[in-house]
Every structure is written in C-alpha cells, then in structure tokens.
Amino acid sequence: MGRKRKHSETVAAAPAKQNDSAPERPKRTLLGWKDKNEDAEDSKPTSVFRNKEKVLVTCSRRISFRYRHLMLNMVSLLPHCKKDSKVEAKSSRGATLNELIELKGSSSCLFFECRKHKDLYMWMVKSPGGPSVKFLVNAVHTMEELKLTGNHLKGSRPLLTFSSNFEKDAHWKLLKEMLTQIFGIPEGHRKSKPYHDHVFVFSIVDDHIWFRNYQISVPHNESDKIARGDLDKMTLIEVGPRFCLNPIKIFGGSFGGPTLYENPFYVSPNQIRALEKRNKAGKFAKKIKAKTRRKMHELSNPLEPDEFTDMWKDE
C-alpha cells in the first residue's frame, strides 16, 4: 500500500480558488454554432423588403368540371397559393371569405364563382382593405383539353409581361398592379424553384384581358450549357391554360364596397341568351305568319277549274 499523505501536505498542494467563471458557450443553431457578434448583427433592423404574398384559391359549390380543372391549373402554376374547400354562394359569402382569408394567413384571394352551371365569374381580391375586381371568364381552355407540347418545371417563377395599353387608363394600371402582386411568385418562397423558365402574358384586346402561359425554350449544346449568342434563338412554346377576363366592376373594399369603375361595354350572359332566344322565337313567328299569308292568298285567289280534271276517272 502506498504511504499515507499528511494533512499539511494536502493543504499545501491544493491550488488557490479563482473566481473567474468559464467563458459562455455560443448558441447552438440548426446551421452550427452562433457567435455573439453574429447575434448582435442579426438583431439590427434591416431595410430589406421580403415579399410575403400568399393567395387563397377557392370556388363556389356546384362548379362544373371544366371550371374546376381551370382552378386546379391555376393552383399548379402558383406555388405560393393555398387551396381551400368550396364556399356556399349566399348573401354572406363576402364576410365568410374575408374571415377565411384571415384564418389562412393570406393577403389575396382568387374566388371562382359558377352560376347556372354555365357562367364563370372570377373575383380577384386584396384583403382586408381591398380593392377587389369581378371578372367574367370567357374562352376557357384547360391544360387537359389543349394537350400542348410546352412543358416547364412545376413551381418555377414566371416572368410577367404586359401589353403597352395597360398604361392607357387608370383602371388598367390598377389591374396591372393587382395581377403583378397575385401572379408574381415571391423570391425565395419555400415551394418555388429559383428558375425562370416560363412566361405569363397578359394582353388587352377588345377591352378584355387575355392570358397565355409559354415555356422559354433555349437551345443547348452537348455539354448541356447555353452556347454564346444562342439567346437570340430562344423560342416560346405554349403550355396552357388559356382564358379571357372581361372586367365587370372594381370595388374599393374586399368583396364589395364603393364602385371605383364599371365597364360600360359589359353585357351579362343572361341578356345574351335572352336575345338569342328571342331571335329564335322571331324566326318561328315569321314562319307562322308566312304560312297564314299563303293560305289567305289561296282563298282570295282561287284557281280556275281544270277541264281535264275528270278525264281519267273510271266511268
């Protein structure tokens, strides 16, 4: 056994206590250790704008299959949107949708409203303060119907192009700004891809907004790199869908409020169908009148008796 150490030796051998505490360890984050200096830098307010736009996409009940496919096409083109279940079309629809937009944490809404299983109306709304626009959707062609050769990466960010006549009037400028905010995918969104491989085209023809979606096709060489000067050979291949927006009214609030603009050239589909029905009824009435005139003419102008009428009768 070893020799037992004396008490005096143990006291002398013990080091003097120091009050200095151990240095504080840096914070642990998902990306590694974080220093105090970095933490102080991050806490400083930055003036960098970050687009947090979120779009709620929903529809009314009893929507037809073609219009439902169009809505699903729009959902696939907008990775920053949130799809929700159908909303009952009642008088309190605006209040219900405003509450739903707030619950989903969205700032905009695309609401597809189908009436009489024939007419499609689209509401484009900025919530909660407005404005909101009501469109009549015509010339609808979904991706499933068109079967075009164009193809682009799902979730990629589009380039937005507008025709020059969007700067003509104040209501077109407002619509351009709303389309830019809703259809422009935020940079760095978690569901989006950091590529620009397709284009959204908005053009005004006959006071209607026509929508087209094109893939950007760039020629590549064998090493899968873009050759110099080949950007001039870039082509656009249509992907779909296609539709036409006829603006009806622009409201100052969300799903209502004061009317800022009303389209003077808008004719409702009900009036068009009534006019077509009246024209068809007019054609039938003309036939009946012509037949009656013919009978009256025959009665007032009888034919002279034919002398050869009874010639071939059996005696």
C-alpha positions as CSV (number, residue, x, y, z in Angstrom):
1,M,0.0,0.0,0.0
2,G,1.2,3.5,-0.6
3,R,2.3,5.9,2.1
4,K,-0.5,8.0,3.5
5,R,-0.1,11.7,2.7
6,K,0.0,14.1,5.6
7,H,-2.7,16.7,6.2
8,S,-0.3,19.6,5.9
9,E,0.9,18.3,2.6
10,T,-2.6,18.1,1.2
11,V,-3.4,21.6,2.3
12,A,-0.3,23.0,0.7
13,A,-0.8,21.1,-2.5
14,A,-4.4,22.4,-3.0
15,P,-4.4,25.2,-5.6
16,A,-5.8,28.5,-4.8
17,K,-9.5,29.0,-5.9
18,Q,-10.2,31.5,-8.7
19,N,-13.4,33.4,-9.0
20,D,-13.1,33.6,-12.8
21,S,-16.1,31.7,-14.4
22,A,-15.8,29.7,-17.6
23,P,-16.4,31.6,-20.8
24,E,-20.0,31.4,-22.1
25,R,-20.6,29.0,-24.9
26,P,-22.0,30.2,-28.1
27,K,-25.6,29.4,-29.1
28,R,-26.4,26.2,-31.0
29,T,-28.4,26.6,-34.2
30,L,-29.5,24.3,-37.0
31,L,-26.7,25.7,-39.1
32,G,-24.0,25.3,-36.5
33,W,-22.6,27.5,-33.6
34,K,-23.5,31.1,-33.5
35,D,-21.2,33.8,-32.0
36,K,-22.4,36.8,-30.0
37,N,-21.2,39.2,-32.7
38,E,-23.3,37.5,-35.3
39,D,-26.3,37.6,-32.9
40,A,-25.8,41.3,-32.4
41,E,-25.6,41.8,-36.2
42,D,-28.8,39.8,-36.8
43,S,-30.7,41.8,-34.1
44,K,-30.1,45.0,-36.0
45,P,-33.1,46.1,-38.1
46,T,-32.7,45.7,-41.8
47,S,-34.4,47.6,-44.6
48,V,-34.6,44.6,-47.0
49,F,-38.1,44.1,-48.3
50,R,-39.4,40.5,-48.3
51,N,-42.4,39.6,-50.3
52,K,-44.8,37.5,-48.1
53,E,-47.7,37.4,-50.6
54,K,-50.0,34.4,-50.1
55,V,-53.0,33.7,-52.3
56,L,-56.1,31.8,-51.3
57,V,-57.7,29.9,-54.2
58,T,-61.2,28.6,-53.7
59,C,-64.5,28.2,-55.6
60,S,-68.3,28.1,-55.1
61,R,-70.3,25.0,-54.8
62,R,-71.9,23.3,-57.9
63,I,-69.0,24.3,-60.1
64,S,-68.7,22.4,-63.4
65,F,-65.8,20.1,-64.1
66,R,-64.1,22.3,-66.8
67,Y,-64.0,25.3,-64.4
68,R,-62.8,23.1,-61.6
69,H,-59.9,21.9,-63.8
70,L,-59.1,25.5,-64.6
71,M,-58.9,26.3,-60.9
72,L,-56.6,23.3,-60.4
73,N,-54.4,24.5,-63.3
74,M,-54.0,27.9,-61.6
75,V,-53.1,26.2,-58.3
76,S,-50.4,24.2,-60.0
77,L,-49.0,27.4,-61.6
78,L,-48.9,29.4,-58.3
79,P,-46.8,27.6,-55.6
80,H,-47.4,30.4,-53.1
81,C,-51.2,29.8,-53.1
82,K,-53.4,27.9,-50.6
83,K,-56.3,25.8,-51.9
84,D,-59.4,25.6,-49.7
85,S,-62.7,23.8,-49.8
86,K,-65.8,25.1,-51.6
87,V,-67.7,28.0,-50.2
88,E,-71.5,28.2,-50.3
89,A,-72.7,31.0,-52.6
90,K,-75.0,33.0,-50.2
91,S,-75.5,36.6,-49.3
92,S,-72.9,36.4,-46.5
93,R,-70.3,35.0,-48.9
94,G,-68.1,38.1,-48.7
95,A,-67.9,38.1,-44.9
96,T,-67.2,34.3,-44.9
97,L,-64.4,34.6,-47.4
98,N,-62.8,37.6,-45.6
99,E,-62.7,35.5,-42.4
100,L,-61.3,32.5,-44.3
101,I,-58.6,34.6,-45.9
102,E,-57.6,35.9,-42.4
103,L,-57.6,32.4,-40.9
104,K,-55.3,31.1,-43.8
105,G,-52.9,34.0,-43.3
106,S,-53.3,35.1,-46.9
107,S,-53.3,38.6,-48.3
108,S,-55.0,37.9,-51.6
109,C,-57.8,35.7,-53.0
110,L,-58.9,34.2,-56.3
111,F,-62.5,33.1,-56.0
112,F,-64.1,31.2,-58.9
113,E,-67.9,31.5,-58.8
114,C,-70.0,29.4,-61.2
115,R,-73.7,30.3,-61.9
116,K,-76.3,28.2,-63.7
117,H,-73.5,25.6,-64.5
118,K,-72.6,27.9,-67.5
119,D,-71.2,31.2,-66.5
120,L,-67.8,31.5,-64.6
121,Y,-67.0,34.7,-62.6
122,M,-63.6,35.3,-61.0
123,W,-63.1,37.6,-58.0
124,M,-59.6,39.0,-57.6
125,V,-59.3,40.4,-54.1
126,K,-56.7,42.1,-51.9
127,S,-57.7,41.6,-48.3
128,P,-58.7,43.1,-45.9
129,G,-58.6,46.6,-47.3
130,G,-59.3,46.0,-50.9
131,P,-59.6,46.7,-53.8
132,S,-61.4,43.8,-55.5
133,V,-62.3,43.1,-59.1
134,K,-65.1,41.0,-60.6
135,F,-64.4,39.4,-64.0
136,L,-66.5,37.3,-66.4
137,V,-64.3,34.4,-67.6
138,N,-64.7,33.5,-71.3
139,A,-62.8,31.3,-73.8
140,V,-61.7,28.8,-71.2
141,H,-59.3,26.1,-72.4
142,T,-57.6,23.9,-69.7
143,M,-54.3,22.1,-69.9
144,E,-56.1,18.8,-70.2
145,E,-58.1,20.0,-73.3
146,L,-55.2,21.7,-75.1
147,K,-52.5,19.0,-74.8
148,L,-49.8,21.4,-76.0
149,T,-46.2,20.4,-76.4
150,G,-44.8,23.1,-73.9
151,N,-43.6,21.9,-70.5
152,H,-41.9,23.8,-67.7
153,L,-40.7,23.0,-64.2
154,K,-43.5,22.9,-61.6
155,G,-43.1,25.7,-59.1
156,S,-40.6,27.8,-61.1
157,R,-41.0,31.5,-61.0
158,P,-42.6,33.1,-64.1
159,L,-41.7,36.3,-65.9
160,L,-44.8,38.6,-66.2
161,T,-45.3,40.5,-69.4
162,F,-48.0,43.1,-70.1
163,S,-49.1,44.8,-73.3
164,S,-48.4,48.5,-73.6
165,N,-52.1,49.5,-73.4
166,F,-52.1,48.7,-69.7
167,E,-50.7,52.1,-69.2
168,K,-53.5,53.8,-71.1
169,D,-56.2,54.3,-68.3
170,A,-56.2,54.4,-64.5
171,H,-58.3,51.2,-64.1
172,W,-55.9,49.2,-66.4
173,K,-53.0,50.4,-64.3
174,L,-54.8,49.2,-61.1
175,L,-55.5,45.8,-62.7
176,K,-51.8,45.5,-63.8
177,E,-50.6,46.1,-60.2
178,M,-53.1,43.6,-58.8
179,L,-52.0,41.0,-61.4
180,T,-48.4,41.6,-60.7
181,Q,-48.9,41.1,-56.9
182,I,-51.1,38.0,-57.2
183,F,-49.4,36.1,-60.1
184,G,-45.8,37.2,-59.2
185,I,-44.3,34.4,-57.1
186,P,-42.2,35.8,-54.2
187,E,-38.5,35.3,-54.4
188,G,-37.2,32.7,-52.1
189,H,-40.5,31.1,-51.4
190,R,-40.1,27.6,-49.9
191,K,-42.3,25.9,-52.5
192,S,-40.9,27.7,-55.5
193,K,-37.8,26.9,-57.6
194,P,-35.2,29.6,-58.3
195,Y,-35.6,29.4,-62.1
196,H,-37.3,31.5,-64.7
197,D,-38.4,29.0,-67.4
198,H,-41.9,30.3,-68.4
199,V,-43.7,33.5,-69.1
200,F,-47.2,34.7,-68.1
201,V,-48.5,37.0,-70.9
202,F,-51.3,39.5,-70.2
203,S,-52.6,41.4,-73.2
204,I,-55.6,43.7,-73.7
205,V,-57.6,43.1,-76.9
206,D,-61.2,44.5,-77.3
207,D,-61.2,45.6,-73.6
208,H,-60.6,42.0,-72.5
209,I,-57.5,40.6,-70.7
210,W,-56.2,37.5,-72.5
211,F,-54.0,35.2,-70.5
212,R,-51.3,32.9,-72.0
213,N,-48.6,30.8,-70.5
214,Y,-45.4,30.0,-72.5
215,Q,-42.3,27.9,-71.8
216,I,-39.0,29.5,-72.5
217,S,-37.1,27.1,-74.8
218,V,-33.3,27.8,-75.1
219,P,-31.1,25.7,-77.4
220,H,-28.4,23.7,-75.6
221,N,-25.2,22.1,-76.8
222,E,-23.8,18.6,-76.0
223,S,-22.3,19.7,-72.7
224,D,-25.7,20.9,-71.5
225,K,-24.6,24.5,-71.4
226,I,-26.1,27.5,-73.2
227,A,-23.8,28.5,-76.1
228,R,-22.9,32.1,-76.6
229,G,-25.2,34.0,-78.9
230,D,-27.9,31.4,-78.7
231,L,-30.2,33.5,-76.6
232,D,-31.3,35.2,-79.8
233,K,-32.6,31.7,-80.9
234,M,-34.8,31.5,-77.8
235,T,-38.4,30.4,-78.6
236,L,-41.7,30.3,-76.7
237,I,-43.8,27.2,-76.6
238,E,-47.3,27.5,-75.2
239,V,-48.2,25.4,-72.2
240,G,-51.7,26.5,-71.1
241,P,-54.2,27.1,-69.8
242,R,-56.0,29.8,-71.8
243,F,-58.7,32.1,-70.6
244,C,-60.1,35.6,-71.2
245,L,-61.1,38.1,-68.4
246,N,-63.8,40.6,-69.0
247,P,-63.7,43.2,-66.1
248,I,-67.2,44.0,-64.8
249,K,-66.6,46.2,-61.7
250,I,-63.8,47.3,-59.5
251,F,-64.8,47.8,-55.8
252,G,-63.0,49.8,-53.2
253,G,-63.3,47.1,-50.5
254,S,-62.8,43.4,-50.2
255,F,-65.7,41.6,-52.0
256,G,-67.7,44.8,-52.0
257,G,-67.6,48.5,-51.1
258,P,-67.9,51.6,-53.2
259,T,-67.7,51.1,-57.0
260,L,-64.5,52.6,-58.4
261,Y,-65.1,51.5,-62.0
262,E,-67.9,49.9,-64.0
263,N,-67.4,48.5,-67.5
264,P,-69.8,50.4,-69.8
265,F,-69.5,47.7,-72.6
266,Y,-70.3,44.7,-70.3
267,V,-73.4,42.6,-71.3
268,S,-74.4,39.8,-69.0
269,P,-74.7,36.3,-70.4
270,N,-78.3,36.2,-69.3
271,Q,-79.1,39.1,-71.6
272,I,-77.2,37.5,-74.5
273,R,-79.1,34.2,-74.0
274,A,-82.5,36.0,-73.8
275,L,-81.7,37.9,-77.0
276,E,-80.8,34.6,-78.8
277,K,-84.0,33.0,-77.6
278,R,-86.0,36.0,-78.8
279,N,-84.4,35.8,-82.2
280,K,-85.2,32.1,-82.5
281,A,-88.8,32.8,-81.4
282,G,-88.9,35.6,-84.0
283,K,-87.9,33.1,-86.8
284,F,-90.7,30.8,-85.8
285,A,-93.3,33.6,-85.7
286,K,-92.2,34.7,-89.2
287,K,-92.8,31.1,-90.4
288,I,-96.3,31.1,-89.0
289,K,-97.1,34.5,-90.5
290,A,-95.8,33.4,-93.9
291,K,-97.9,30.2,-93.8
292,T,-101.1,32.2,-92.8
293,R,-100.5,34.7,-95.6
294,R,-100.1,31.9,-98.1
295,K,-103.4,30.4,-97.0
296,M,-105.2,33.7,-97.2
297,H,-103.8,34.4,-100.6
298,E,-105.0,31.0,-101.9
299,L,-108.5,31.6,-100.5
300,S,-108.8,35.0,-102.0
301,N,-107.4,33.9,-105.4
302,P,-109.0,30.5,-106.2
303,L,-107.7,28.7,-109.3
304,E,-110.0,28.2,-112.3
305,P,-111.5,24.7,-112.7
306,D,-109.4,22.5,-115.0
307,E,-111.3,20.9,-117.9
308,F,-109.1,17.8,-117.9
309,T,-109.6,17.0,-114.1
310,D,-112.2,14.2,-114.7
311,M,-110.6,12.9,-117.9
312,W,-109.0,9.7,-116.4
313,K,-111.8,8.8,-113.9
314,D,-113.4,5.4,-114.4
315,E,-116.9,5.5,-115.7
